[in-house]
Amino acid sequence: MSSEKLRVPIAITTLRASLMNLHHHVHRRQWTELIDRSTISIPESLTEAFFRIRKNIYYFRINYIIVLTLVLAAFLLSRPLSLLLLISLAGAWLFLYILRAPEKKLVILDRVFSKNELLVVLIVATVVVVVVTSIVSVIVYAVMVGVGIVCAHGAICVPEDLFLEQQEPWSWYFGLFPLVENGSKSRSSYDPNNSIV
């Protein structure tokens, strides 16, 4: 009992710290920087385009995640039946399997269902919803369009003035998830002048 009482405050504290760090990172890069027309130019080579994409993905990472999320939401909203079925399925998993207390029995029409039977029913329902709605193809298309938008913007946006402060490439990750240990602090930096084309 005491270990369960300890886990909840620690989880809430960790969640609060992660949300505060996420809030800090979301407000760190202004959307006006993302759409600033003075930083737009066509890259001269494919190597320069890859270098720009890499730098811009690091710099605008939260903005790009939001763009990908909005593209995915737009694709899902274009198929409201699929979205409704996915929300219903997620609710069923959440309330019938994840949040239900283990000692609480599920009774439907005077029949008691075990946890294993419920798991099989939920898995079958998930497979049926995925096959009937063909939601996998919608998600794949949405991710492809979102990644295309991110790569196109990353390739044409010049990152020269954006990186005044030098940070470790993965420091943002450890700021969002404070309990993760930073095991590998030395990451190699990419220099487009030393690359072989």
Contact map, one row per residue, 1 for C-alpha under 8 A:
11111000000000000000000000000000000000000000000000000000000000000000000000000000000000000000000000000000000000000000000000000000000000000000000000000000000000000000000000000000000000000000000000000
11111100000000000000000000000000000000000000000000000000000000000000000000000000000000000000000000000000000000000000000000000000000000000000000000000000000000000000000000000000000000000000000000000
11111110000000000000000000000000000000000000000000000000000000000000000000000000000000000000000000000000000000000000000000000000000000000000000000000000000000000000000000000000000000000000000000000
11111111000000000000000000000000000000000000000000000000000000000000000000000000000000000000000000000000000000000000000000000000000000000000000000000000000000000000000000000000000000000000000000000
11111111100000000000000000000000000000000000000000000000000000000000000000000000000000000000000000000000000000000000000000000000000000000000000000000000000000000000000000000000000000000000000000000
01111111110000000000000000000000000000000000000000000000000000000000000000000000000000000000000000000000000000000000000000000000000000000000000000000000000000000000000000000000000000000000000000000
00111111111000000000000000000000000000000000000000000000000000000000000000000000000000000000000000000000000000000000000000000000000000000000000000000000000000000000000000000000000000000000000000000
00011111111100000000000000000000000000000000000000000000000000000000000000000000000000000000000000000000000000000000000000000000000000000000000000000000000000000000000000000000000000000000000000000
00001111111110000000000000000000000000000000000000000000000000000000000000000000000000000000000000000000000000000000000000000000000000000000000000000000000000000000000000000000000000000000000000000
00000111111111000000000000000000000000000000000000000000000000000000000000000000000000000000000000000000000000000000000000000000000000000000000000000000000000000000000000000000000000000000000000000
00000011111111100000000000000000000000000000000000000000000000000000000000000000000000000000000000000000000000000000000000000000000000000000000000000000000000000000000000000000000000000000000000000
00000001111111110000000000000000000000000000000000000000000000000000000000000000000000000000000000000000000000000000000000000000000000000000000000000000000000000000000000000000000000000000000000000
00000000111111111000000000000000000000000000000000000000000000000000000000000000000000000000000000000000000000000000000000000000000000000000000000000000000000000000000000000000000000000000000000000
00000000011111111100000000000000000000000000000000000000000000000000000000000000000000000000000000000000000000000000000000000000000000000000000000000000000000000000000000000000011000000000000000000
00000000001111111110000000000000000000000000000000000000000000000000000000000000000000000000000000000000000000000000000000000000000000000000000000000000000000000000000000000000000000000000000000000
00000000000111111111000000000000000000000000000000000000000000000000000000000000000000000000000000000000000000000000000000000000000000000000000000000000000000000000000000000000000000000000000000000
00000000000011111111100000000000000000000000000000000000000000000000000000000000000000000000000000000000000000000000000000000000000000000000000000000000000000000000000000000000010000000000000000000
00000000000001111111110000000000000000000000000000000000000000000000000000000000000000000000000000000000000000000000000000000000000000000000000000000000000000000000000000000011110000000000000000000
00000000000000111111111000000000000000000000000000000000000000000000000000000000000000000000000000000000000000000000000000000000000000000000000000000000000000000000000000000001000000000000000000000
00000000000000011111111100000000000000000000000000000000000000000000000000000000000000000000000000000000000000000000000000000000000000000000000000000000000000000000000000000000000000000000000000000
00000000000000001111111110000000000000000000000000000000000000000000000000000000000000000000000000000000000000000000000000000000000000000000000000000000000000000000000000000011000000000000000000000
00000000000000000111111111000000000000000000000000000000000000000000000000000000000000000000000000000000000000000000000000000000000000000000000000000000000000000000000000000001000000000000000000000
00000000000000000011111111100000000000000000000000000000000000000000000000000000000000000000000000000000000000000000000000000000000000000000000000000000000000000000000000000000000000000000000000000
00000000000000000001111111110000000000000000000000000000000000000000000000000000000000000000000000000000000000000000000000000000000000000000000000000000000000000000000000000000000000000000000000000
00000000000000000000111111111000000000000000000000000000000001000000000000000000000000000000000000000000000000000000000000000000000000000000000000000000000000000000000000000000000000000000000000000
00000000000000000000011111111000000000000000000000000000000001100000000000000000000000000000000000000000000000000000000000000000000000000000000000000000000000000000000000000000000000000000000000000
00000000000000000000001111111100000000000000000000000000000000000000000000000000000000000000000000000000000000000000000000000000000000000000000000000000000000000000000000000000000000000000000000000
00000000000000000000000111111100000000000000000000000000000000000000000000000000000000000000000000000000000000000000000000000000000000000000000000000000000000000000000000000000000000000000000000000
00000000000000000000000011111110110000000000000000000000001100100000000000000000000000000000000000000000000000000000000000000000000000000000000000000000000000000000000000000000000000000000000000000
00000000000000000000000000111111110000000000000000000000000000000000000000000000000000000000000000000000000000000000000000000000000000000000000000000000000000000000000000000000000000000000000000000
00000000000000000000000000001111111000000000000000000000000000100000000000000000000000000000000000000000000000000000000000000000000000000000000000000000000000000000000000000000000000000000000000000
00000000000000000000000000000111111100000000000000000000000000000000000000000000000000000000000000000000000000000000000000000000000000000000000000000000000000000000000000000000000000000000000000000
00000000000000000000000000001111111100000000000000000000000000000000000000000000000000000000000000000000000000000000000000000000000000000000000000000000000000000000000000000000000000000000000000000
00000000000000000000000000001111111100000000000000000000000100100000000000000000000000000000000000000000000000000000000000000000000000000000000000000000000000000000000000000000000000000000000000000
00000000000000000000000000000011111110000000000000000000000000000000000000000000000000000000000000000000000000000000000000000000000000000000000000000000000000000000000000000000000000000000000000000
00000000000000000000000000000001111111110000000000000000000000000000000000000000000000000000000000000000000000000000000000000000000000000000000000000000000000000000000000000000000000000000000000000
00000000000000000000000000000000001111110000000000000000000000000000000000000000000000000000000000000000000000000000000000000000000000000000000000000000000000000000000000000000000000000000000000000
00000000000000000000000000000000000111110000000000000000000000000000000000000000000000000000000000000000000000000000000000000000000000000000000000000000000000000000000000000000000000000000000000000
00000000000000000000000000000000000111111000000000000000000000000000000000000000000000000000000000000000000000000000000000000000000000000000000000000000000011100000000000000000000000000000000000000
00000000000000000000000000000000000111111100000000000000000000000000000000000000000000000000000000000000000000000000000000000000000000000000000000000000000111000000000000000000000000000000000000000
00000000000000000000000000000000000000111110000000000000000000000000000000000000000000000000000000000000000000000000000000000000000000000000000000000000000111000000000000000000000000000000000000000
00000000000000000000000000000000000000011111000000000000000000000000000000000000000000000000000000000000000000000000000000000000000000000000000000000000001100000000000000000000000000000000000000000
00000000000000000000000000000000000000001111110110000000000000000000000000000000000000000000000000000000000000000000000000000000000000000000000000000000001100000000000000000000000000000000000000000
00000000000000000000000000000000000000000111110110000000000000000000000000000000000000000000000000000000000000000000000000000000000000000000000000000000000000000000000000000000000000000000000000000
00000000000000000000000000000000000000000011111110000000000000000000000000000000000000000000000000000000000000000000000000000000000000000000000000000000000000000000000000000000000000000000000000000
00000000000000000000000000000000000000000011111111000000000000000000000000000000000000000000000000000000000000000000000000000000000000000000000000000000000000000000000000000000000000000000000000000
00000000000000000000000000000000000000000000111111100000000000000000000000000000000000000000000000000000000000000000000000000000000000000000000000000000000000000000000000000000000000000000000100001
00000000000000000000000000000000000000000011111111110000000000000000000000000000000000000000000000000000000000000000000000000000000000000000000000000000000000000000000000000000000000000000000100000
00000000000000000000000000000000000000000011111111111000000000000000000000000000000000000000000000000000000000000000000000000000000000000000000000000000011100000000000000000000000000000000000000000
00000000000000000000000000000000000000000000011111111100000000000000000000000000000000000000000000000000000000000000000000000000000000000000000000000000001000000000000000000000000000000000000000000
00000000000000000000000000000000000000000000001111111110000000000000000000000000000000000000000000000000000000000000000000000000000000000000000000000000000000000000000000000000000000000000010100000
00000000000000000000000000000000000000000000000111111111000000000000000000000000000000000000000000000000000000000000000000000000000000000000000000000000011111100000000000000000000000000000000000000
00000000000000000000000000000000000000000000000011111111100000000000000000000000000000000000000000000000000000000000000000000000000000000000000000000010111000000000000000000000000000000000000000000
00000000000000000000000000000000000000000000000001111111110000000000000000000000000000000000000000000000000000000000000000000000000000000000000000000000010000000000000000000000000000000000000000000
00000000000000000000000000000000000000000000000000111111111000000000000000000000000000000000000000000000000000000000000000000000000000000000000000000000010000100000000000000000000000000000000000000
00000000000000000000000000000000000000000000000000011111111110000000000000000000000000000000000000000000000000000000000000000000000000000000000000000000010010100000000000000000000000000000000000000
00000000000000000000000000000000000000000000000000001111111110010000000000000000000000000000000000000000000000000000000000000000000000000000000000000100010000000000000000000000000000000000000000000
00000000000000000000000000000000000000000000000000000111111110000000000000000000000000000000000000000000000000000000000000000000000000000000000000000000000000000000000010000000000000000000000000000
00000000000000000000000000001000000000000000000000000011111110000000000000000000000000000000000000000000000000000000000000000000000000000000000000000000000000000110000000000000000000000000000000000
00000000000000000000000000001000010000000000000000000001111111110000000000000000000000000000000000000000000000000000000000000000000000000000000000000000000000000000000000000000000000000000000000000
00000000000000000000000000000000000000000000000000000001111111111000000000000000000000000000000000000000000000000000000000000000000000000000000000000000000000000000000000000000000000000000000000000
00000000000000000000000011000000000000000000000000000000000111111100000000000000000000000000000000000000000000000000000000000000000000000000000000000000000000000000000000000000000000000000000000000
00000000000000000000000001001010010000000000000000000000000111111110000000000000000000000000000000000000000000000000000000000000000000000000000000000000000000000000000000000000000000000000000000000
00000000000000000000000000000000000000000000000000000000100111111111000000000000000000000000000000000000000000000000000000000000000000000000000000000100000000000000000000000000000000000000000000000
00000000000000000000000000000000000000000000000000000000000011111111100000000000000000000000000000000000000000000000000000000000000000000000000000000000000000000000000000000000000000000000000000000
00000000000000000000000000000000000000000000000000000000000001111111110000000000000000000000000000000000000000000000000000000000000000000000000000000000000000000000000000000000000000000000000000000
00000000000000000000000000000000000000000000000000000000000000111111111000000000000000000000000000000000000000000000000000000000000000000000000001000100000000000000000000000000000000000000000000000
00000000000000000000000000000000000000000000000000000000000000011111111100000000000000000000000000000000000000000000000000000000000000000000001001100000000000000000000000000000000000000000000000000
00000000000000000000000000000000000000000000000000000000000000001111111110000000000000000000000000000000000000000000000000000000000000000000000000000000000000000000000000000000000000000000000000000
00000000000000000000000000000000000000000000000000000000000000000111111111000000000000000000000000000000000000000000000000000000000000000000000000000000000000000000000000000000000000000000000000000
00000000000000000000000000000000000000000000000000000000000000000011111111100000000000000000000000000000000000000000000000000000000000000000011011000000000000000000000000000000000000000000000000000
00000000000000000000000000000000000000000000000000000000000000000001111111110000000000000000000000000000000000000000000000000000000000000010011001000000000000000000000000000000000000000000000000000
00000000000000000000000000000000000000000000000000000000000000000000111111111000000000000000000000000000000000000000000000000000000000000000000000000000000000000000000000000000000000000000000000000
00000000000000000000000000000000000000000000000000000000000000000000011111111100000000000000000000000000000000000000000000000000000000000000000000000000000000000000000000000000000000000000000000000
00000000000000000000000000000000000000000000000000000000000000000000001111111110000000000000000000000000000000000000000000000000000000000110010000000000000000000000000000000000000000000000000000000
00000000000000000000000000000000000000000000000000000000000000000000000111111111011000000000000000000000000000000000000000000000000000000110000000000000000000000000000000000000000000000000000000000
00000000000000000000000000000000000000000000000000000000000000000000000011111111001000000000000000000000000000000000000000000000000000000000000000000000000000000000000000000000000000000000000000000
00000000000000000000000000000000000000000000000000000000000000000000000001111111000000000000000000000000000000000000000000000000000000000000000000000000000000000000000000000000000000000000000000000
00000000000000000000000000000000000000000000000000000000000000000000000000111111111000000000000000000000000000000000000000000000000000000000000000000000000000000000000000000000000000000000000000000
00000000000000000000000000000000000000000000000000000000000000000000000000011111111100000000000000000000000000000000000000000000000000000000000000000000000000000000000000000000000000000000000000000
00000000000000000000000000000000000000000000000000000000000000000000000000000011111110000000000000000000000000000000000000000000000000000000000000000000000000000000000000000000000000000000000000000
00000000000000000000000000000000000000000000000000000000000000000000000000010011111111000000000000000000000000000000000000000000000010100000000000000000000000000000000000000000000000000000000000000
00000000000000000000000000000000000000000000000000000000000000000000000000011011111111100000000000000000000000000000000000000000000000000000000000000000000000000000000000000000000000000000000000000
00000000000000000000000000000000000000000000000000000000000000000000000000000001111111110000000000000000000000000000000000000000000000000000000000000000000000000000000000000000000000000000000000000
00000000000000000000000000000000000000000000000000000000000000000000000000000000111111111000000000000000000000000000000000000000100000000000000000000000000000000000000000000000000000000000000000000
00000000000000000000000000000000000000000000000000000000000000000000000000000000011111111100000000000000000000000000000000000000100000000000000000000000000000000000000000000000000000000000000000000
00000000000000000000000000000000000000000000000000000000000000000000000000000000001111111110000000000000000000000000000000000000000000000000000000000000000000000000000000000000000000000000000000000
00000000000000000000000000000000000000000000000000000000000000000000000000000000000111111111000000000000000000000000000000000000000000000000000000000000000000000000000000000000000000000000000000000
00000000000000000000000000000000000000000000000000000000000000000000000000000000000011111111100000000000000000000000000000001100000000000000000000000000000000000000000000000000000000000000000000000
00000000000000000000000000000000000000000000000000000000000000000000000000000000000001111111110000000000000000000000000000000000000000000000000000000000000000000000000000000000000000000000000000000
00000000000000000000000000000000000000000000000000000000000000000000000000000000000000111111111000000000000000000000000000000000000000000000000000000000000000000000000000000000000000000000000000000
00000000000000000000000000000000000000000000000000000000000000000000000000000000000000011111111110000000000000000000000001000000000000000000000000000000000000000000000000000000000000000000000000000
00000000000000000000000000000000000000000000000000000000000000000000000000000000000000001111111111000000000000000000000001000000000000000000000000000000000000000000000000000000000000000000000000000
00000000000000000000000000000000000000000000000000000000000000000000000000000000000000000111111111100000000000000000000000000000000000000000000000000000000000000000000000000000000000000000000000000
00000000000000000000000000000000000000000000000000000000000000000000000000000000000000000011111111110000000000000000000000000000000000000000000000000000000000000000000000000000000000000000000000000
00000000000000000000000000000000000000000000000000000000000000000000000000000000000000000001111111110000000000000000010000000000000000000000000000000000000000000000000000000000000000000000000000000
00000000000000000000000000000000000000000000000000000000000000000000000000000000000000000001111111110000000000000010011000000000000000000000000000000000000000000000000000000000000000000000000000000
00000000000000000000000000000000000000000000000000000000000000000000000000000000000000000000111111110000000000000000000000000000000000000000000000000000000000000000000000000000000000000000000000000
00000000000000000000000000000000000000000000000000000000000000000000000000000000000000000000011111111000000000000000000000000000000000000000000000000000000000000000000000000000000000000000000000000
00000000000000000000000000000000000000000000000000000000000000000000000000000000000000000000001111111101000000000000000000000000000000000000000000000000000000000000000000000000000000000000000000000
00000000000000000000000000000000000000000000000000000000000000000000000000000000000000000000000000111111000000000000000000000000000000000000000000000000000000000000000000000000000000000000000000000
00000000000000000000000000000000000000000000000000000000000000000000000000000000000000000000000000011111100000000000000000000000000000000000000000000000000000000000000000000000000000000000000000000
00000000000000000000000000000000000000000000000000000000000000000000000000000000000000000000000000001111100000000000000000000000000000000000000000000000000000000000000000000000000000000000000000000
00000000000000000000000000000000000000000000000000000000000000000000000000000000000000000000000000011111110000000000000000000000000000000000000000000000000000000000000000000000000000000000000000000
00000000000000000000000000000000000000000000000000000000000000000000000000000000000000000000000000000111111000011100000000000000000000000000000000000000000000000000000000000000000000000000000000000
00000000000000000000000000000000000000000000000000000000000000000000000000000000000000000000000000000001111100011100000000000000000000000000000000000000000000000000000000000000000000000000000000000
00000000000000000000000000000000000000000000000000000000000000000000000000000000000000000000000000000000111111111000000000000000000000000000000000000000000000000000000000000000000000000000000000000
00000000000000000000000000000000000000000000000000000000000000000000000000000000000000000000000000000000011111111000000000000000000000000000000000000000000000000000000000000000000000000000000000000
00000000000000000000000000000000000000000000000000000000000000000000000000000000000000000000000000000000001111100000000000000000000000000000000000000000000000000000000000000000000000000000000000000
00000000000000000000000000000000000000000000000000000000000000000000000000000000000000000000000000000000001111110000000000000000000000000000000000000000000000000000000000000000000000000000000000000
00000000000000000000000000000000000000000000000000000000000000000000000000000000000000000000000000000000001111111000000000000000000000000000000000000000000000000000000000000000000000000000000000000
00000000000000000000000000000000000000000000000000000000000000000000000000000000000000000000000000000000111101111100000000000000000000000000000000000000000000000000000000000000000000000000000000000
00000000000000000000000000000000000000000000000000000000000000000000000000000000000000000000000000000000111100111110110000000000000000000000000000000000000000000000000000000000000000000000000000000
00000000000000000000000000000000000000000000000000000000000000000000000000000000000000000000000000000000110000011111110000000000000000000000000000000000000000000000000000000000000000000000000000000
00000000000000000000000000000000000000000000000000000000000000000000000000000000000000000000000010000000000000001111111000000000000000000000000000000000000000000000000000000000000000000000000000000
00000000000000000000000000000000000000000000000000000000000000000000000000000000000000000000000000000000000000000111111100000000000000000000000000000000000000000000000000000000000000000000000000000
00000000000000000000000000000000000000000000000000000000000000000000000000000000000000000000000000000000000000001111111110000000000000000000000000000000000000000000000000000000000000000000000000000
00000000000000000000000000000000000000000000000000000000000000000000000000000000000000000000000110000000000000001111111111000000000000000000000000000000000000000000000000000000000000000000000000000
00000000000000000000000000000000000000000000000000000000000000000000000000000000000000000000000010000000000000000011111111100000000000000000000000000000000000000000000000000000000000000000000000000
00000000000000000000000000000000000000000000000000000000000000000000000000000000000000000000000000000000000000000001111111110000000000000000000000000000000000000000000000000000000000000000000000000
00000000000000000000000000000000000000000000000000000000000000000000000000000000000000000000000000000000000000000000111111111000000000000000000000000000000000000000000000000000000000000000000000000
00000000000000000000000000000000000000000000000000000000000000000000000000000000000000000001100000000000000000000000011111111100000000000000000000000000000000000000000000000000000000000000000000000
00000000000000000000000000000000000000000000000000000000000000000000000000000000000000000000000000000000000000000000001111111110000000000000000000000000000000000000000000000000000000000000000000000
00000000000000000000000000000000000000000000000000000000000000000000000000000000000000000000000000000000000000000000000111111111000000000000000000000000000000000000000000000000000000000000000000000
00000000000000000000000000000000000000000000000000000000000000000000000000000000000000001000000000000000000000000000000011111111100000000000000000000000000000000000000000000000000000000000000000000
00000000000000000000000000000000000000000000000000000000000000000000000000000000000000001000000000000000000000000000000001111111110000000000000000000000000000000000000000000000000000000000000000000
00000000000000000000000000000000000000000000000000000000000000000000000000000000000000000000000000000000000000000000000000111111111000000000000000000000000000000000000000000000000000000000000000000
00000000000000000000000000000000000000000000000000000000000000000000000000000000000000000000000000000000000000000000000000011111111100000000000000000000000000000000000000000000000000000000000000000
00000000000000000000000000000000000000000000000000000000000000000000000000000000000011000000000000000000000000000000000000001111111111000000000000000000000000000000000000000000000000000000000000000
00000000000000000000000000000000000000000000000000000000000000000000000000000000000000000000000000000000000000000000000000000111111111110000000000000000000000000000000000000000000000000000000000000
00000000000000000000000000000000000000000000000000000000000000000000000000000000000000000000000000000000000000000000000000000011111111100000000000000000000000000000000000000000000000000000000000000
00000000000000000000000000000000000000000000000000000000000000000000000000000000000000000000000000000000000000000000000000000001111111000000000000000000000000000000000000000000000000000000000000000
00000000000000000000000000000000000000000000000000000000000000000000000000000000010000000000000000000000000000000000000000000000111111100000000000000000000000000000000000000000000000000000000000000
00000000000000000000000000000000000000000000000000000000000000000000000000000000000000000000000000000000000000000000000000000000111111111100000000000000000000000000000000000000000000000000000000000
00000000000000000000000000000000000000000000000000000000000000000000000000000000010000000000000000000000000000000000000000000000011011111110000000000000000000000000000000000000000000000000000000000
00000000000000000000000000000000000000000000000000000000000000000000000000000000000000000000000000000000000000000000000000000000010001111111000000000000000000000000000000000000000000000000000000000
00000000000000000000000000000000000000000000000000000000000000000000000000000000000000000000000000000000000000000000000000000000000001111111100000000000000000000000000000000000000000000000000000000
00000000000000000000000000000000000000000000000000000000000000000000000000110000000000000000000000000000000000000000000000000000000001111111110000000000000000000000000000000000000000000000000000000
00000000000000000000000000000000000000000000000000000000000000000000000100110000000000000000000000000000000000000000000000000000000000111111111000000000000000000000000000000000000000000000000000000
00000000000000000000000000000000000000000000000000000000000000000000000000000000000000000000000000000000000000000000000000000000000000011111111100000000000000000000000000000000000000000000000000000
00000000000000000000000000000000000000000000000000000000000000000000000000000000000000000000000000000000000000000000000000000000000000001111111110000000000000000000000000000000000000000000000000000
00000000000000000000000000000000000000000000000000000000000000000000001100100000000000000000000000000000000000000000000000000000000000000111111111000000000000000000000000000000000000000000000000000
00000000000000000000000000000000000000000000000000000000000000000001001100000000000000000000000000000000000000000000000000000000000000000011111111100000000000000000000000000000000000000000000000000
00000000000000000000000000000000000000000000000000000000000000000000000000000000000000000000000000000000000000000000000000000000000000000001111111110000000000000000000000000000000000000000000000000
00000000000000000000000000000000000000000000000000000000000000000000001000000000000000000000000000000000000000000000000000000000000000000000111111111000000000000000000000000000000000000000000000000
00000000000000000000000000000000000000000000000000000000000000000011001100000000000000000000000000000000000000000000000000000000000000000000011111111100000000000000000000000000000000000000000000000
00000000000000000000000000000000000000000000000000000000000000000001000000000000000000000000000000000000000000000000000000000000000000000000001111111110000000000000000000000000000000000000000000000
00000000000000000000000000000000000000000000000000000000000000000000000000000000000000000000000000000000000000000000000000000000000000000000000111111111000000000000000000000000000000000000000000000
00000000000000000000000000000000000000000000000000000000000000000000000000000000000000000000000000000000000000000000000000000000000000000000000011111111100000000000000000000000000000000000000000000
00000000000000000000000000000000000000000000000000000000100000010010000000000000000000000000000000000000000000000000000000000000000000000000000001111111110000000000000000000000000000000000000000000
00000000000000000000000000000000000000000000000000001000000000000000000000000000000000000000000000000000000000000000000000000000000000000000000000111111111000000000000000000000000000000000000000000
00000000000000000000000000000000000000000000000000000000000000000000000000000000000000000000000000000000000000000000000000000000000000000000000000011111111100000000000000000000000000000000000000000
00000000000000000000000000000000000000000000000000001000000000000000000000000000000000000000000000000000000000000000000000000000000000000000000000001111111110000000000000000000000000000000000000000
00000000000000000000000000000000000000000000000010011111100000000000000000000000000000000000000000000000000000000000000000000000000000000000000000000111111110000000000000000000000000000000000000000
00000000000000000000000000000000000000000110000011011000000000000000000000000000000000000000000000000000000000000000000000000000000000000000000000000011111111000000000000000000000000000000000000000
00000000000000000000000000000000000000011110000010010000000000000000000000000000000000000000000000000000000000000000000000000000000000000000000000000001111111000000000000000000000000000000000000000
00000000000000000000000000000000000000111000000000010001000000000000000000000000000000000000000000000000000000000000000000000000000000000000000000000000111111100000000000000000000000000000000000000
00000000000000000000000000000000000000111000000000010000000000000000000000000000000000000000000000000000000000000000000000000000000000000000000000000000001111111000000000000000000000000000000000000
00000000000000000000000000000000000000100000000000010011000000000000000000000000000000000000000000000000000000000000000000000000000000000000000000000000000011111110000000000000000000000000000000000
00000000000000000000000000000000000000000000000000000000000000000000000000000000000000000000000000000000000000000000000000000000000000000000000000000000000001111110000000000000000000000000000000000
00000000000000000000000000000000000000000000000000000000000000000000000000000000000000000000000000000000000000000000000000000000000000000000000000000000000001111111000000000000000000000000000000000
00000000000000000000000000000000000000000000000000000000001000000000000000000000000000000000000000000000000000000000000000000000000000000000000000000000000000111111000000000000000000000000000000000
00000000000000000000000000000000000000000000000000000000001000000000000000000000000000000000000000000000000000000000000000000000000000000000000000000000000000111111110000000000000000000000000000000
00000000000000000000000000000000000000000000000000000000000000000000000000000000000000000000000000000000000000000000000000000000000000000000000000000000000000001111110000000000000000000000000000000
00000000000000000000000000000000000000000000000000000000000000000000000000000000000000000000000000000000000000000000000000000000000000000000000000000000000000000011111000000000000000000000000000000
00000000000000000000000000000000000000000000000000000000000000000000000000000000000000000000000000000000000000000000000000000000000000000000000000000000000000000011111100000000000000000000000000000
00000000000000000000000000000000000000000000000000000000000000000000000000000000000000000000000000000000000000000000000000000000000000000000000000000000000000000000111110100000000000000000000000000
00000000000000000000000000000000000000000000000000000000000000000000000000000000000000000000000000000000000000000000000000000000000000000000000000000000000000000000011111100000000000001010000000000
00000000000000000000000000000000000000000000000000000000010000000000000000000000000000000000000000000000000000000000000000000000000000000000000000000000000000000000001111110000000000000010000000000
00000000000000000000000000000000000000000000000000000000000000000000000000000000000000000000000000000000000000000000000000000000000000000000000000000000000000000000000111111100000000000000000000000
00000000000000000000000000000000000000000000000000000000000000000000000000000000000000000000000000000000000000000000000000000000000000000000000000000000000000000000001111111110000000000000000000000
00000000000000000000000000000000000000000000000000000000000000000000000000000000000000000000000000000000000000000000000000000000000000000000000000000000000000000000000011111111000000000000000000000
00000000000000000000000000000000000000000000000000000000000000000000000000000000000000000000000000000000000000000000000000000000000000000000000000000000000000000000000001111111100000000000000000000
00000000000000000000000000000000000000000000000000000000000000000000000000000000000000000000000000000000000000000000000000000000000000000000000000000000000000000000000001111111111111000000000000000
00000000000000000100100000000000000000000000000000000000000000000000000000000000000000000000000000000000000000000000000000000000000000000000000000000000000000000000000000111111110000000000000000000
00000000000000000110110000000000000000000000000000000000000000000000000000000000000000000000000000000000000000000000000000000000000000000000000000000000000000000000000000011111110000000000000000000
00000000000000000100000000000000000000000000000000000000000000000000000000000000000000000000000000000000000000000000000000000000000000000000000000000000000000000000000000001111111100000000000000000
00000000000001001100000000000000000000000000000000000000000000000000000000000000000000000000000000000000000000000000000000000000000000000000000000000000000000000000000000000111111110000000000000000
00000000000001000000000000000000000000000000000000000000000000000000000000000000000000000000000000000000000000000000000000000000000000000000000000000000000000000000000000000100111110000000000000000
00000000000000000000000000000000000000000000000000000000000000000000000000000000000000000000000000000000000000000000000000000000000000000000000000000000000000000000000000000100111111000000000000000
00000000000000000000000000000000000000000000000000000000000000000000000000000000000000000000000000000000000000000000000000000000000000000000000000000000000000000000000000000100011111100000000000000
00000000000000000000000000000000000000000000000000000000000000000000000000000000000000000000000000000000000000000000000000000000000000000000000000000000000000000000000000000100000111111000000000000
00000000000000000000000000000000000000000000000000000000000000000000000000000000000000000000000000000000000000000000000000000000000000000000000000000000000000000000000000000000000011111000000000000
00000000000000000000000000000000000000000000000000000000000000000000000000000000000000000000000000000000000000000000000000000000000000000000000000000000000000000000000000000000000001111110000000000
00000000000000000000000000000000000000000000000000000000000000000000000000000000000000000000000000000000000000000000000000000000000000000000000000000000000000000000000100000000000001111110000000000
00000000000000000000000000000000000000000000000000000000000000000000000000000000000000000000000000000000000000000000000000000000000000000000000000000000000000000000000000000000000000011111000000000
00000000000000000000000000000000000000000000000000000000000000000000000000000000000000000000000000000000000000000000000000000000000000000000000000000000000000000000000110000000000000011111100000000
00000000000000000000000000000000000000000000000000000000000000000000000000000000000000000000000000000000000000000000000000000000000000000000000000000000000000000000000000000000000000000111110000000
00000000000000000000000000000000000000000000000000000000000000000000000000000000000000000000000000000000000000000000000000000000000000000000000000000000000000000000000000000000000000000011111000000
00000000000000000000000000000000000000000000000000100000000000000000000000000000000000000000000000000000000000000000000000000000000000000000000000000000000000000000000000000000000000000001111100000
00000000000000000000000000000000000000000000000000000000000000000000000000000000000000000000000000000000000000000000000000000000000000000000000000000000000000000000000000000000000000000000111111100
00000000000000000000000000000000000000000000001100100000000000000000000000000000000000000000000000000000000000000000000000000000000000000000000000000000000000000000000000000000000000000000011111100
00000000000000000000000000000000000000000000000000000000000000000000000000000000000000000000000000000000000000000000000000000000000000000000000000000000000000000000000000000000000000000000001111100
00000000000000000000000000000000000000000000000000000000000000000000000000000000000000000000000000000000000000000000000000000000000000000000000000000000000000000000000000000000000000000000001111110
00000000000000000000000000000000000000000000000000000000000000000000000000000000000000000000000000000000000000000000000000000000000000000000000000000000000000000000000000000000000000000000001111111
00000000000000000000000000000000000000000000000000000000000000000000000000000000000000000000000000000000000000000000000000000000000000000000000000000000000000000000000000000000000000000000000001111
00000000000000000000000000000000000000000000001000000000000000000000000000000000000000000000000000000000000000000000000000000000000000000000000000000000000000000000000000000000000000000000000000111
